[in-house]
């Protein structure tokens, strides 16, 4: 991870709060309920100026932490299915309908109806009794009366669960739509059931993050939101012209959210922290059009900056460095919204640069409850601190509940494949000359420094130790 030009790697088994590198598999990302709420809230605000569901101030990227454990995102099929295809009436579909109920916006008044035991819900095909608005061969949903001898009062209507009521409505609508497909056919009741159960079809695809982020806005939208990607360089006209506004917003955010003093967040501190970068801009033939390097992703609302996401665009990922926003717009959950926009941006870059497919969110700190929000961007992986193998976060959470520091790779024989194997090949910078450590070691005068070089090499690994320079005086 980096802070300005300072790049650091924590010693995991010694720090009080182990910080695990976390990455989101952006190509397979699926929005959770809380994510959809944030995206819809932003759309309502932009299109209608709706702030009725405003909430209190939130920490950066903070969201509903309970989703971390409850969400379980499997990889979704990327094939597209026409909505006109039939959906089979089967156990799987019944479960799908039941799961969809959880996303409905039913009010408490609607769900406070009479209840019925789920076992009393039955489906019957009646070809003799026509129903208005239905073909003659119509499918109905009926309820078996409660069984006597179990305290049921047959003189009263049966109790009905709200979940079953919603399920019934969905099934009835489904049956009506599917029976219309066979209108004009002289099918027997049993044949209709057979066709309904065996029709070859697939469920509708869930909405992607792009369906929420890039939805067309009405012409009379109350607000205008523009996201600009600006290279971090004072030679760039956009960065230079927006620097003062961006720095002022940073100070406002730091003082309101993190209680910094004005001297802690002046222009010099802002430049050192979020403008200086060890990365050099580079444009590769097979890379994204914007190139690689450090950028500010600015969120302009009605002509002013309300948030800035500091990101690094690298050959394999987009790395989130920091986010700051206008506290006056906390009700828009800009931390969550910007993270979702950065995931969508990663997916966009992937179209031009196929190797770029991950979204890095910095560090996941399980021992700090306010930092657990990163675990709800699924599917995500944590990096094993001993073998440096990526492990699905679902497998890591039980281990972290037991111990703050954990080895995620359960193969006891597994080792770090990139560990230091030849200390002599470590590259050293000495008296403005680059050389391998084996040469420097012979030229060095005074006590040996092999222990400190060994520690450095063990932290960065063989590959990086041969690509970076270790300064020796």
C-alpha positions as CSV (number, residue, x, y, z in Angstrom):
1,X,0.0,0.0,0.0
2,X,1.1,3.6,-0.5
3,X,0.8,7.0,1.2
4,X,2.1,9.6,-1.2
5,X,5.5,8.3,-2.3
6,X,5.8,6.2,0.8
7,X,5.1,2.5,0.1
8,X,4.8,0.2,3.0
9,X,4.1,-3.4,3.9
10,X,3.0,-4.2,7.5
11,X,4.6,-7.1,9.4
12,X,1.4,-9.0,9.9
13,X,2.2,-11.3,12.9
14,X,3.6,-8.3,14.9
15,X,1.2,-5.5,14.4
16,X,-1.7,-5.0,16.8
17,X,-4.3,-4.8,13.9
18,X,-3.3,-7.2,11.1
19,X,-4.0,-5.6,7.7
20,X,-4.8,-8.1,5.0
21,X,-4.6,-7.1,1.3
22,X,-8.1,-7.4,-0.3
23,X,-9.1,-7.5,-3.9
24,X,-12.5,-7.7,-5.5
25,X,-13.0,-9.8,-8.6
26,X,-14.6,-7.0,-10.6
27,X,-15.7,-9.0,-13.6
28,X,-17.9,-11.3,-11.4
29,X,-19.1,-8.5,-9.0
30,X,-22.8,-8.7,-8.0
31,X,-24.5,-5.8,-6.3
32,X,-26.0,-6.5,-2.9
33,X,-29.2,-5.1,-1.6
34,X,-27.5,-2.3,0.3
35,X,-25.5,-1.4,-2.8
36,X,-28.6,-1.2,-4.9
37,X,-30.2,1.1,-2.4
38,X,-27.2,3.5,-2.6
39,X,-27.3,3.5,-6.4
40,X,-31.0,4.1,-6.5
41,X,-30.7,6.8,-3.9
42,X,-28.2,8.6,-6.1
43,X,-30.4,8.2,-9.2
44,X,-33.4,9.6,-7.3
45,X,-31.4,12.6,-6.1
46,X,-30.1,13.4,-9.5
47,X,-33.3,13.0,-11.4
48,X,-35.8,14.3,-8.8
49,X,-33.7,16.0,-6.2
50,X,-35.1,13.5,-3.7
51,X,-33.4,13.6,-0.3
52,X,-36.3,12.1,1.7
53,X,-34.3,9.0,2.7
54,X,-31.3,10.9,3.8
55,X,-29.3,9.3,6.6
56,X,-26.7,10.6,9.0
57,X,-23.0,11.1,8.2
58,X,-21.1,8.0,7.4
59,X,-17.5,7.0,7.5
60,X,-15.8,6.7,4.1
61,X,-17.2,3.8,2.1
62,X,-19.2,2.7,5.2
63,X,-22.3,0.7,4.5
64,X,-24.4,-2.1,6.0
65,X,-21.9,-4.3,7.7
66,X,-24.4,-7.2,8.3
67,X,-24.1,-7.9,4.5
68,X,-20.5,-9.1,5.0
69,X,-21.6,-12.4,6.5
70,X,-25.1,-12.9,4.9
71,X,-24.1,-12.3,1.3
72,X,-22.9,-15.3,-0.6
73,X,-22.3,-14.5,-4.3
74,X,-21.7,-17.3,-6.6
75,X,-20.3,-16.6,-10.0
76,X,-23.2,-15.7,-12.3
77,X,-23.6,-16.9,-15.9
78,X,-22.7,-14.2,-18.4
79,X,-25.2,-15.5,-21.0
80,X,-28.2,-13.3,-21.8
81,X,-31.7,-14.7,-21.8
82,X,-34.7,-13.2,-23.5
83,X,-37.4,-12.1,-21.2
84,X,-40.0,-13.7,-23.5
85,X,-38.8,-17.2,-22.7
86,X,-40.9,-19.3,-20.5
87,X,-39.9,-20.0,-16.9
88,X,-40.5,-23.6,-15.8
89,X,-42.9,-24.0,-12.9
90,X,-40.8,-26.2,-10.6
91,X,-39.4,-26.4,-7.2
92,X,-36.4,-24.3,-8.3
93,X,-38.7,-21.6,-9.6
94,X,-40.8,-21.6,-6.5
95,X,-37.6,-21.0,-4.5
96,X,-36.7,-18.2,-6.9
97,X,-40.0,-16.5,-6.4
98,X,-39.6,-16.8,-2.7
99,X,-36.2,-15.3,-2.8
100,X,-37.4,-12.5,-5.0
101,X,-40.0,-11.6,-2.3
102,X,-37.2,-10.3,-0.2
103,X,-36.5,-7.5,-2.7
104,X,-40.1,-6.4,-3.0
105,X,-41.2,-3.1,-1.6
106,X,-44.3,-4.3,0.2
107,X,-45.5,-2.0,3.0
108,X,-46.2,-3.3,6.5
109,X,-49.9,-2.7,5.8
110,X,-49.7,-5.2,3.0
111,X,-47.8,-7.9,4.8
112,X,-50.0,-7.6,7.9
113,X,-52.7,-9.8,6.3
114,X,-54.0,-13.1,7.5
115,X,-51.5,-16.0,7.6
116,X,-51.7,-19.5,6.1
117,X,-49.4,-22.5,6.6
118,X,-47.1,-23.0,3.6
119,X,-48.1,-26.6,3.4
120,X,-51.7,-25.6,2.5
121,X,-50.6,-23.8,-0.7
122,X,-51.6,-26.0,-3.7
123,X,-51.8,-25.4,-7.5
124,X,-54.7,-26.7,-9.5
125,X,-55.5,-26.6,-13.2
126,X,-59.2,-26.2,-13.9
127,X,-60.3,-26.4,-17.6
128,X,-64.0,-26.1,-17.0
129,X,-64.4,-22.9,-14.9
130,X,-63.5,-19.8,-16.9
131,X,-62.0,-16.8,-15.1
132,X,-62.4,-13.3,-16.5
133,X,-59.3,-12.1,-18.4
134,X,-58.0,-15.7,-18.7
135,X,-58.2,-18.3,-21.4
136,X,-60.7,-21.1,-20.8
137,X,-57.9,-23.5,-19.7
138,X,-56.8,-21.5,-16.7
139,X,-54.6,-22.3,-13.9
140,X,-55.6,-21.3,-10.4
141,X,-54.1,-21.3,-7.0
142,X,-56.3,-22.6,-4.2
143,X,-55.8,-23.2,-0.5
144,X,-56.5,-26.5,1.3
145,X,-58.4,-26.0,4.5
146,X,-56.5,-26.5,7.7
147,X,-56.5,-30.0,9.0
148,X,-59.0,-30.5,11.9
149,X,-57.7,-31.7,15.3
150,X,-54.9,-29.1,15.5
151,X,-56.8,-26.2,17.0
152,X,-58.0,-24.9,13.7
153,X,-61.4,-23.0,13.7
154,X,-63.1,-23.9,10.4
155,X,-65.6,-21.2,10.8
156,X,-62.9,-18.6,10.4
157,X,-60.7,-17.9,7.3
158,X,-57.3,-19.6,7.5
159,X,-54.3,-17.6,8.7
160,X,-52.1,-16.5,5.9
161,X,-48.4,-15.6,6.0
162,X,-47.4,-12.5,4.1
163,X,-44.6,-14.4,2.4
164,X,-47.1,-16.9,1.1
165,X,-49.4,-14.2,-0.1
166,X,-46.6,-12.6,-2.2
167,X,-45.6,-16.0,-3.4
168,X,-49.1,-16.8,-4.4
169,X,-49.4,-13.5,-6.4
170,X,-46.2,-14.2,-8.3
171,X,-47.1,-17.8,-9.1
172,X,-50.6,-16.8,-10.2
173,X,-49.2,-14.2,-12.5
174,X,-46.7,-16.7,-13.8
175,X,-49.4,-19.3,-14.5
176,X,-51.6,-16.8,-16.2
177,X,-48.8,-15.7,-18.5
178,X,-47.7,-19.2,-19.3
179,X,-51.2,-20.6,-19.9
180,X,-51.8,-17.8,-22.4
181,X,-49.0,-19.3,-24.5
182,X,-51.1,-22.4,-25.1
183,X,-54.3,-20.5,-25.9
184,X,-56.3,-22.2,-28.7
185,X,-54.8,-25.6,-27.9
186,X,-57.1,-28.4,-26.8
187,X,-54.8,-29.7,-24.0
188,X,-55.9,-31.8,-21.1
189,X,-55.3,-30.4,-17.6
190,X,-52.5,-32.9,-17.0
191,X,-50.8,-32.0,-20.3
192,X,-50.8,-28.3,-19.3
193,X,-49.1,-29.1,-16.0
194,X,-46.5,-31.2,-17.8
195,X,-45.7,-28.4,-20.3
196,X,-45.4,-25.8,-17.5
197,X,-43.1,-28.0,-15.5
198,X,-40.9,-29.0,-18.4
199,X,-40.7,-25.9,-20.6
200,X,-37.0,-25.3,-21.4
201,X,-36.2,-21.8,-20.1
202,X,-33.9,-19.8,-17.9
203,X,-34.5,-17.2,-15.2
204,X,-34.0,-13.6,-16.1
205,X,-30.5,-12.3,-15.5
206,X,-30.0,-10.1,-12.5
207,X,-29.1,-6.5,-13.1
208,X,-25.5,-5.6,-13.5
209,X,-23.8,-2.7,-11.8
210,X,-23.8,-0.9,-15.2
211,X,-27.6,-1.1,-15.3
212,X,-27.7,1.2,-12.2
213,X,-24.7,3.4,-12.9
214,X,-25.2,4.2,-16.6
215,X,-29.0,4.4,-16.7
216,X,-30.3,7.2,-18.9
217,X,-31.6,10.3,-17.0
218,X,-34.7,12.3,-17.9
219,X,-34.3,15.5,-19.7
220,X,-35.7,17.5,-16.8
221,X,-33.2,15.9,-14.2
222,X,-32.8,18.2,-11.2
223,X,-29.0,17.7,-11.0
224,X,-26.1,16.9,-13.2
225,X,-23.4,14.5,-12.1
226,X,-20.2,14.2,-14.1
227,X,-17.2,11.9,-13.3
228,X,-13.9,13.1,-14.6
229,X,-10.7,11.1,-14.6
230,X,-7.7,13.5,-14.1
231,X,-4.0,12.4,-14.2
232,X,-2.2,13.5,-11.0
233,X,0.2,15.9,-12.7
234,X,0.6,19.7,-12.4
235,X,1.3,19.6,-16.2
236,X,-2.2,18.5,-16.8
237,X,-4.6,21.5,-17.4
238,X,-7.6,19.9,-15.7
239,X,-5.6,18.8,-12.6
240,X,-4.0,22.2,-12.3
241,X,-7.2,24.2,-12.8
242,X,-9.1,22.1,-10.2
243,X,-6.3,21.8,-7.7
244,X,-7.4,24.6,-5.3
245,X,-11.0,23.4,-5.2
246,X,-9.9,19.8,-4.7
247,X,-7.5,20.8,-1.9
248,X,-10.2,22.9,-0.2
249,X,-12.6,20.0,-0.2
250,X,-9.9,17.7,1.2
251,X,-9.4,20.1,4.2
252,X,-13.1,20.3,4.8
253,X,-13.4,16.5,4.8
254,X,-10.5,15.9,7.0
255,X,-11.6,18.4,9.6
256,X,-15.2,17.2,9.6
257,X,-14.7,13.5,9.4
258,X,-11.3,12.9,11.0
259,X,-11.1,16.0,13.3
260,X,-7.9,17.2,11.8
261,X,-6.7,20.7,12.5
262,X,-6.2,23.2,9.6
263,X,-2.4,22.8,9.8
264,X,-2.9,19.0,9.4
265,X,-4.6,19.3,6.0
266,X,-3.2,22.3,4.2
267,X,-2.1,22.3,0.6
268,X,1.4,21.0,1.3
269,X,-0.1,18.0,3.3
270,X,-2.7,17.4,0.6
271,X,0.1,17.4,-2.1
272,X,2.3,15.1,-0.1
273,X,-0.4,12.7,0.8
274,X,-2.6,12.4,-2.3
275,X,-0.8,14.1,-5.2
276,X,2.8,12.8,-4.9
277,X,3.2,9.3,-6.3
278,X,6.0,6.9,-7.0
279,X,4.3,5.8,-10.2
280,X,5.3,7.2,-13.5
281,X,2.6,7.7,-16.2
282,X,2.8,5.2,-19.0
283,X,0.8,4.5,-22.1
284,X,1.1,0.9,-23.4
285,X,-0.2,-0.3,-26.8
286,X,-2.4,-3.0,-25.1
287,X,-3.3,-0.8,-22.1
288,X,-6.3,1.4,-21.4
289,X,-6.7,4.6,-23.3
290,X,-6.1,6.7,-20.1
291,X,-2.8,4.9,-19.6
292,X,-1.3,3.7,-16.3
293,X,-0.4,5.8,-13.3
294,X,-2.0,7.8,-10.5
295,X,-5.3,9.6,-11.1
296,X,-8.0,11.6,-9.3
297,X,-11.5,10.6,-10.2
298,X,-13.5,13.7,-9.5
299,X,-17.3,13.8,-9.0
300,X,-18.7,17.1,-10.2
301,X,-22.3,17.9,-9.1
302,X,-23.8,20.9,-10.8
303,X,-20.4,22.4,-11.5
304,X,-18.6,21.8,-8.2
305,X,-16.5,18.9,-6.9
306,X,-18.3,16.9,-4.2
307,X,-15.9,13.9,-4.0
308,X,-12.5,12.7,-5.2
309,X,-11.4,9.1,-5.5
310,X,-7.6,8.7,-5.6
311,X,-6.8,5.6,-7.6
312,X,-3.8,3.9,-9.2
313,X,-4.4,2.3,-12.6
314,X,-2.0,-0.7,-12.9
315,X,-1.6,-3.5,-15.5
316,X,-3.7,-5.9,-13.5
317,X,-5.9,-3.8,-11.4
318,X,-7.4,-0.5,-10.3
319,X,-6.1,0.2,-6.7
320,X,-8.2,2.5,-4.5
321,X,-5.8,4.7,-2.5
322,X,-8.2,7.2,-0.7
323,X,-11.5,8.9,-0.9
324,X,-12.6,12.3,0.4
325,X,-16.0,14.0,-0.1
326,X,-18.1,17.0,0.9
327,X,-19.6,16.1,4.3
328,X,-22.7,18.1,3.3
329,X,-23.5,15.3,0.9
330,X,-23.1,12.4,3.4
331,X,-26.7,11.4,2.8
332,X,-25.7,10.1,-0.7
333,X,-23.3,7.5,0.8
334,X,-20.6,8.7,-1.4
335,X,-18.1,6.2,0.0
336,X,-20.2,3.3,-1.2
337,X,-21.2,5.0,-4.4
338,X,-17.6,5.8,-5.4
339,X,-16.5,2.3,-4.7
340,X,-19.2,0.9,-7.0
341,X,-18.3,3.4,-9.7
342,X,-14.7,2.3,-9.4
343,X,-15.7,-1.3,-9.8
344,X,-17.7,-0.4,-12.9
345,X,-14.7,1.6,-14.2
346,X,-12.4,-1.4,-13.7
347,X,-14.8,-3.4,-15.8
348,X,-14.7,-0.8,-18.5
349,X,-10.9,-0.7,-18.6
350,X,-10.9,-4.5,-18.9
351,X,-12.6,-4.2,-22.3
352,X,-9.4,-2.5,-23.7
353,X,-6.9,-4.1,-21.3
354,X,-7.9,-7.8,-20.8
355,X,-5.4,-8.4,-18.0
356,X,-6.9,-5.6,-15.9
357,X,-9.7,-7.3,-14.0
358,X,-9.3,-6.7,-10.3
359,X,-10.3,-3.9,-7.9
360,X,-7.9,-3.5,-5.0
361,X,-9.4,-1.9,-1.9
362,X,-6.3,-1.5,0.2
363,X,-6.3,-3.4,3.5
364,X,-9.1,-5.4,5.2
365,X,-8.9,-5.1,9.0
366,X,-11.2,-7.6,10.6
367,X,-10.3,-6.5,14.1
368,X,-11.6,-3.0,13.3
369,X,-15.4,-3.2,12.9
370,X,-15.5,0.0,10.9
371,X,-13.2,-1.5,8.3
372,X,-15.2,-4.6,7.7
373,X,-17.3,-2.9,5.0
374,X,-14.8,-3.9,2.4
375,X,-15.8,-7.5,2.8
376,X,-19.2,-7.0,1.3
377,X,-17.9,-6.3,-2.2
378,X,-18.2,-9.8,-3.4
379,X,-16.6,-12.0,-4.7
380,X,-13.4,-10.9,-2.9
381,X,-10.2,-12.6,-1.8
382,X,-7.7,-12.0,1.0
383,X,-4.0,-12.6,0.6
384,X,-2.5,-15.2,2.8
385,X,0.3,-13.5,4.8
386,X,2.6,-16.5,4.7
387,X,2.2,-18.2,1.3
388,X,0.8,-15.1,-0.6
389,X,-2.0,-17.1,-2.2
390,X,-5.3,-15.5,-2.7
391,X,-8.1,-17.1,-0.6
392,X,-11.9,-16.4,-0.9
393,X,-13.0,-14.2,2.0
394,X,-15.7,-16.6,3.0
395,X,-13.0,-19.1,4.0
396,X,-11.0,-16.4,5.9
397,X,-13.7,-14.9,8.1
398,X,-14.1,-17.9,10.4
399,X,-10.3,-18.0,10.9
400,X,-10.2,-14.3,11.7
401,X,-13.0,-14.6,14.2
402,X,-10.8,-17.1,16.1
403,X,-7.5,-15.1,15.7
404,X,-6.6,-11.7,14.5
405,X,-3.6,-13.1,12.7
406,X,-4.3,-16.1,10.5
407,X,-2.6,-18.1,7.8
408,X,-5.3,-18.6,5.2
409,X,-3.6,-21.4,3.2
410,X,-4.6,-24.6,4.9
411,X,-2.0,-26.6,3.1
412,X,0.7,-27.0,5.9
413,X,3.3,-27.9,3.3
414,X,2.7,-24.8,1.1
415,X,5.4,-22.1,1.2
416,X,5.8,-18.7,-0.4
417,X,6.9,-19.6,-4.0
418,X,8.3,-16.1,-4.4
419,X,10.5,-16.2,-1.3
420,X,14.1,-15.1,-1.4
421,X,16.3,-17.8,-2.7
422,X,19.5,-16.0,-3.7
423,X,20.5,-13.0,-1.5
424,X,23.4,-12.2,-3.8
425,X,21.1,-11.2,-6.6
426,X,19.3,-8.4,-4.6
427,X,19.9,-5.2,-6.4
428,X,21.6,-2.4,-4.4
429,X,22.3,1.3,-5.1
430,X,25.7,2.3,-3.7
431,X,27.5,5.5,-4.6
432,X,25.1,6.2,-7.5
433,X,26.0,2.8,-8.9
434,X,23.6,-0.2,-9.3
435,X,25.0,-3.6,-8.4
436,X,24.0,-7.0,-7.1
437,X,24.4,-7.5,-3.3
438,X,27.1,-10.1,-3.9
439,X,29.4,-7.4,-5.4
440,X,28.4,-4.7,-2.9
441,X,29.2,-7.2,0.0
442,X,32.8,-7.5,-1.2
443,X,33.3,-3.8,-1.6
444,X,31.6,-2.8,1.7
445,X,33.9,-1.7,4.6
446,X,32.9,-2.1,8.2
447,X,30.5,-4.5,9.9
448,X,28.3,-6.7,7.9
449,X,24.7,-5.6,7.1
450,X,23.6,-8.9,5.8
451,X,20.9,-9.3,8.5
452,X,19.1,-6.1,7.5
453,X,19.4,-6.9,3.8
454,X,18.0,-10.4,4.5
455,X,15.0,-8.9,6.3
456,X,14.3,-6.5,3.4
457,X,14.6,-9.3,0.9
458,X,12.3,-11.6,2.8
459,X,9.6,-8.9,3.0
460,X,9.7,-8.0,-0.7
461,X,10.5,-11.4,-2.2
462,X,13.0,-12.5,-4.8
463,X,11.2,-11.0,-7.8
464,X,10.8,-7.5,-6.3
465,X,14.3,-7.5,-4.8
466,X,15.7,-7.9,-8.3
467,X,13.5,-5.1,-9.7
468,X,13.9,-2.5,-7.0
469,X,17.0,-0.8,-5.6
470,X,18.0,-1.0,-2.0
471,X,19.9,2.1,-1.1
472,X,23.1,1.6,0.8
473,X,25.3,4.5,2.1
